């Protein structure tokens, strides 16, 4: 791989790839439906299968499979089927100073992080396979004052047609989809690491910050229908210490007459600007299924009928910085995920109740600063929110 270019170029490529994506994926554990329905797979909650990734001195060395969906969920893949795969992972730099929080060997350089999706015969980063995504990268800044600390990499849902199942790198009934993560920097030394998730003050690692999803759309299944939203619901988000009370919906798409077995796959992006603030800001984002276009939590009927209680993605984020970093203001927020409707969305009289896919964001100041109710980050749309609905059959 050639040396990564400027951050602006990386962001432009990421947004271009997101705008060009063709499809989406759904989450489920292993629902095998009829031949005319899509079947879904997801790593669900607590998706990460390793705690850390060593930082190599060059790209694509000492990579790790961060998440994997196996044949028990993917099932048989046939000629003419179409795969959609996408997901997210949060990676964090660690050991910026000596102390209990330090995981591995201390470092002050800024590692490059890479992520990609591969269809392979085993959950190994070196297994022969075929690519299901472009590779995405982030220059995760370790050095203060513009330290990113947490860096999120989102892999938009992309379609891969299976022309000939016999040509797959795995038996058609024994394939894996792997999310492969790597880290590198020329100054890296043995013992330097990034963690999958976030590092804790006591030296532990908190995970459940990302998810891998795959949908197998059989050759006889109906194609998905598409709904979009480009105008933000809120043009700004408060910056406070208590993020949960100041969450705001950025984009929302209505899902009418949702039925059991429907799959909703989505991609979204927007810009968050903090140039007017006097401090760097952590920006966290998630996607939920809700019963209102302004709801910031999944509750009631939506929580009952959507997979994983309506939590369509994990919450994750990064430090948006005033100065040069992997995420300089205006910062690009990209999310990708999917969910499944597990029961008909109807009231107690059997009447359809509309659901909404909501992109929800919150923010908190970094370091010790005084914030006021007037402190917000401003939102500008990029691709907006696109939801692909795969019917239940």
C-alpha positions in Angstrom: 0.0 0.0 0.0 1.3 3.4 -0.8 1.8 6.0 1.9 -1.6 7.6 2.8 -2.1 11.1 1.5 -3.5 14.2 3.2 -6.5 14.0 5.6 -8.6 16.1 3.2 -8.1 13.5 0.5 -8.9 10.7 2.8 -12.2 12.3 3.8 -13.1 13.0 0.2 -12.5 9.4 -0.7 -14.6 8.2 2.3 -17.5 10.4 1.4 -17.2 9.5 -2.3 -17.3 5.8 -1.4 -20.3 6.3 0.9 -22.2 8.2 -1.8 -21.5 5.5 -4.3 -22.5 2.5 -2.2 -25.4 0.4 -3.5 -26.8 -1.4 -0.6 -27.0 -2.3 3.0 -26.9 -5.0 5.4 -29.1 -6.4 8.2 -28.3 -7.7 11.6 -29.6 -10.9 13.0 -28.3 -14.1 14.5 -29.1 -16.6 11.8 -32.6 -16.2 10.4 -32.8 -18.5 7.4 -35.9 -17.5 5.5 -37.4 -18.8 2.3 -35.5 -18.6 -1.0 -37.2 -15.4 -1.9 -36.2 -13.5 1.3 -32.9 -12.1 2.4 -31.2 -13.7 5.4 -29.3 -11.7 7.8 -26.3 -11.9 10.1 -24.7 -9.6 12.6 -22.0 -9.8 15.3 -24.5 -8.0 17.5 -23.4 -6.8 20.9 -19.8 -7.2 22.2 -18.6 -7.9 18.6 -14.8 -7.4 19.2 -12.9 -10.7 19.4 -9.5 -9.3 20.3 -8.5 -6.5 22.7 -5.6 -4.9 20.8 -3.7 -4.6 17.6 0.1 -4.3 17.4 1.4 -1.3 15.6 3.7 -2.4 12.8 6.3 -0.4 10.9 4.5 -0.8 7.6 0.9 -1.4 6.4 -0.8 -4.8 6.3 1.6 -6.4 8.8 0.4 -8.0 12.1 -3.2 -7.2 11.2 -6.0 -8.7 13.3 -9.5 -10.0 12.7 -11.5 -7.6 14.9 -14.9 -9.2 14.1 -16.2 -12.1 12.1 -19.5 -13.6 10.9 -19.2 -17.4 10.3 -21.0 -20.0 8.2 -23.6 -20.7 10.9 -25.1 -17.3 10.2 -24.2 -16.8 6.5 -25.5 -20.2 5.5 -25.2 -21.4 1.9 -24.1 -18.8 -0.7 -25.3 -19.5 -4.2 -24.5 -18.3 -7.7 -26.5 -15.2 -8.4 -26.8 -14.2 -4.8 -25.8 -10.7 -3.7 -23.9 -9.9 -0.6 -24.0 -6.7 1.3 -21.4 -6.2 4.0 -20.6 -3.2 6.2 -19.7 -2.3 9.7 -17.9 -0.1 12.1 -15.0 -0.3 14.6 -13.6 2.1 17.2 -9.8 2.0 17.7 -8.1 4.0 20.5 -4.5 5.1 21.0 -3.1 4.3 24.4 -0.1 4.8 26.7 0.4 8.5 25.9 2.0 8.9 29.3 3.4 6.3 31.8 0.8 5.1 34.4 -1.9 2.5 35.2 -3.8 3.5 32.0 -0.9 2.5 29.8 -1.5 -0.6 27.7 1.7 -1.9 26.1 4.8 0.3 25.5 4.5 4.1 25.6 4.6 6.0 22.3 4.0 9.6 21.1 3.8 9.0 17.3 0.5 9.1 15.3 -0.4 5.7 13.9 -2.3 5.0 10.8 -5.3 2.7 11.3 -6.8 0.6 8.4 -10.0 -1.5 8.2 -11.4 -3.7 5.4 -13.9 -6.5 4.9 -13.0 -9.8 3.4 -14.9 -13.0 2.5 -12.6 -15.9 3.4 -12.4 -19.6 4.4 -11.4 -18.9 8.0 -11.4 -16.0 10.5 -7.7 -15.1 9.8 -6.3 -11.8 8.5 -3.9 -13.8 6.2 -6.5 -16.1 4.7 -7.0 -15.9 1.0 -10.2 -14.1 0.2 -12.1 -11.6 -1.9 -12.7 -8.0 -0.9 -16.1 -6.9 0.2 -15.2 -3.3 0.8 -12.7 -0.6 0.0 -10.0 -0.1 2.7 -10.7 2.8 4.9 -7.9 4.6 6.9 -7.6 7.1 9.8 -4.5 8.9 11.0 -5.2 8.6 14.7 -3.4 11.4 16.4 -1.7 10.5 19.7 0.2 13.8 20.3 -1.4 16.5 22.4 -3.0 19.1 22.3 -5.0 17.8 19.3 -5.1 14.2 20.3 -7.9 12.1 18.7 -7.5 9.3 21.2 -10.6 7.4 19.8 -10.9 6.9 16.0 -13.9 5.3 14.3 -13.7 3.6 10.9 -16.9 3.0 9.1 -17.3 0.6 6.2 -20.3 1.6 4.1 -22.6 -1.2 3.0 -21.5 -2.3 -0.5 -22.9 -4.9 -2.8 -20.9 -7.8 -4.1 -22.6 -10.1 -6.7 -21.7 -13.7 -6.5 -21.3 -14.7 -10.1 -20.1 -18.3 -9.5 -20.3 -19.8 -6.1 -17.8 -22.5 -7.1 -15.1 -19.7 -7.6 -15.4 -18.5 -4.0 -12.3 -18.8 -1.7 -14.3 -21.0 0.6 -16.8 -23.8 0.4 -20.2 -22.2 -0.4 -21.6 -23.4 3.0 -18.4 -22.6 5.0 -17.5 -19.0 4.4 -16.5 -16.2 6.9 -16.8 -12.4 6.5 -14.0 -10.8 8.5 -13.4 -7.2 9.5 -9.6 -6.9 9.4 -7.9 -4.1 11.3 -4.3 -3.0 11.1 -2.1 -0.3 12.6 1.3 1.1 11.5 3.8 3.8 11.9 7.4 4.0 10.7 8.5 4.8 14.3 6.7 1.8 15.9 8.5 -0.5 18.2 7.7 -3.9 19.7 5.0 -3.5 22.3 3.3 -0.5 20.8 -0.5 -1.1 20.5 -3.9 0.4 19.8 -6.9 -1.1 21.5 -10.2 -2.1 20.0 -12.7 -0.1 21.9 -11.4 2.3 24.5 -8.8 2.2 27.2 -9.8 2.5 30.9 -8.0 4.3 33.7 -7.2 1.0 35.4 -5.5 -0.5 32.3 -8.6 -2.4 31.1 -10.4 -2.2 27.7 -14.0 -1.3 27.2 -15.5 -2.7 24.0 -18.9 -3.1 22.4 -18.1 -0.1 20.2 -18.7 -1.5 16.8 -20.5 -4.1 14.8 -20.2 -6.2 11.6 -23.3 -7.0 9.5 -23.9 -9.0 6.4 -27.0 -9.7 4.3 -27.3 -12.5 1.7 -29.8 -11.5 -0.8 -30.7 -14.6 -2.8 -31.0 -14.4 -6.6 -34.7 -14.9 -6.4 -35.3 -12.2 -3.7 -36.8 -8.8 -4.4 -34.3 -5.9 -4.5 -34.5 -3.4 -1.6 -36.4 -0.2 -1.8 -34.6 3.1 -0.9 -35.6 6.0 1.3 -33.4 9.1 1.9 -33.2 12.2 4.0 -30.8 15.0 3.3 -32.0 17.9 5.5 -30.8 17.7 9.1 -33.5 17.5 11.8 -31.2 19.6 14.0 -28.6 22.1 12.7 -26.6 22.0 16.0 -25.9 19.8 19.0 -25.2 21.1 22.5 -21.7 20.5 24.0 -22.1 19.6 27.7 -20.6 17.3 30.3 -23.8 15.2 30.4 -24.1 13.8 26.9 -27.2 11.7 27.4 -29.4 14.7 28.2 -28.4 16.6 25.2 -28.6 14.1 22.4 -30.1 15.4 19.2 -31.4 13.7 16.0 -29.4 14.6 12.9 -31.3 12.7 10.3 -34.5 10.6 10.3 -36.2 8.3 7.7 -39.8 7.0 8.2 -40.4 3.3 7.8 -44.1 2.6 7.1 -45.8 -0.7 7.8 -42.7 -2.5 9.0 -43.2 -6.3 9.0 -41.5 -9.2 10.7 -38.5 -10.2 8.7 -37.9 -6.8 7.0 -34.3 -5.7 7.0 -33.3 -2.1 7.2 -29.8 -1.3 6.1 -28.5 2.3 6.2 -25.6 4.6 5.7 -25.2 8.2 6.7 -22.7 11.0 6.9 -22.6 14.7 8.1 -20.1 17.4 9.0 -19.6 18.6 12.6 -18.0 22.0 13.0 -16.3 23.3 16.2 -14.2 26.2 14.8 -16.2 28.7 16.8 -15.5 26.9 20.1 -12.5 27.4 22.3 -11.8 23.7 22.9 -11.7 20.3 21.3 -14.9 18.2 21.5 -15.7 14.5 21.7 -18.5 13.7 19.2 -20.4 10.4 19.7 -23.0 9.1 17.3 -25.4 6.1 17.1 -28.4 5.0 15.0 -31.6 3.8 16.6 -35.1 2.6 15.6 -37.7 4.9 17.2 -41.4 5.7 17.1 -40.8 9.4 16.5 -38.5 11.3 14.1 -37.2 13.4 17.1 -36.7 10.5 19.6 -33.1 10.1 20.8 -33.7 6.7 22.5 -35.5 3.5 21.3 -38.5 2.8 23.5 -42.0 1.4 23.5 -43.0 -0.4 20.3 -39.8 0.3 18.5 -37.7 -1.3 21.2 -40.0 -4.4 21.1 -40.1 -4.9 17.4 -36.6 -4.1 16.3 -33.5 -6.3 16.7 -31.4 -5.7 19.8 -34.0 -3.4 21.4 -33.8 -0.9 18.5 -30.1 -0.2 18.9 -29.2 -0.3 15.2 -25.6 0.5 15.7 -23.3 0.8 18.7 -22.5 4.3 20.1 -18.9 5.3 19.2 -17.0 8.5 18.4 -13.8 10.5 18.3 -12.2 13.8 19.4 -12.9 16.5 16.8 -10.0 18.9 17.1 -9.3 22.6 16.4 -5.9 21.9 15.0 -4.4 19.3 12.6 -5.3 15.7 13.4 -7.1 12.7 11.9 -10.4 14.5 12.6 -9.9 18.3 12.2 -12.9 20.5 12.2 -15.1 20.3 10.3 -15.1 16.7 11.2 -16.7 14.0 9.0 -19.0 11.6 10.9 -19.8 8.4 9.0 -22.1 5.6 10.3 -23.1 2.3 8.6 -25.3 -0.5 10.0 -28.4 -2.5 9.7 -31.3 -3.9 11.8 -34.1 -6.4 11.4 -37.8 -6.1 12.3 -38.6 -9.1 14.5 -42.3 -8.4 15.0 -44.9 -6.6 13.0 -45.0 -2.9 13.9 -48.7 -2.6 14.8 -50.8 -1.3 17.8 -53.0 -3.5 20.0 -55.7 -3.3 17.3 -53.4 -4.5 14.6 -53.1 -1.1 12.9 -49.7 -0.3 11.4 -47.5 2.1 13.4 -44.7 4.0 11.6 -41.2 3.5 12.7 -38.2 5.8 12.2 -34.5 5.2 11.7 -32.8 8.1 13.6 -29.2 9.2 13.5 -28.5 10.5 17.0 -25.4 12.5 18.1 -24.1 14.1 21.3 -20.9 15.9 22.4 -18.7 16.6 25.4 -15.8 19.1 25.9 -12.3 17.7 26.2 -10.2 18.5 29.2 -11.4 20.8 32.0 -13.2 23.7 30.4 -16.3 25.8 31.3 -19.2 25.3 28.9 -22.3 27.3 28.5 -25.7 26.5 26.9 -24.6 28.5 23.9 -21.7 26.0 23.2 -22.8 23.7 20.3 -21.3 22.0 17.3 -22.9 22.9 14.0 -24.2 20.3 11.6 -23.8 20.4 7.8 -25.2 17.6 5.6 -23.0 15.4 3.4 -24.7 12.3 2.0 -27.6 12.5 4.5 -29.3 9.2 5.6 -30.1 6.4 3.2 -32.2 3.4 4.3 -32.5 0.3 2.2 -35.5 -1.9 3.0 -35.3 -5.6 2.2 -38.8 -7.0 2.3 -39.6 -10.1 4.4 -40.6 -12.0 1.3 
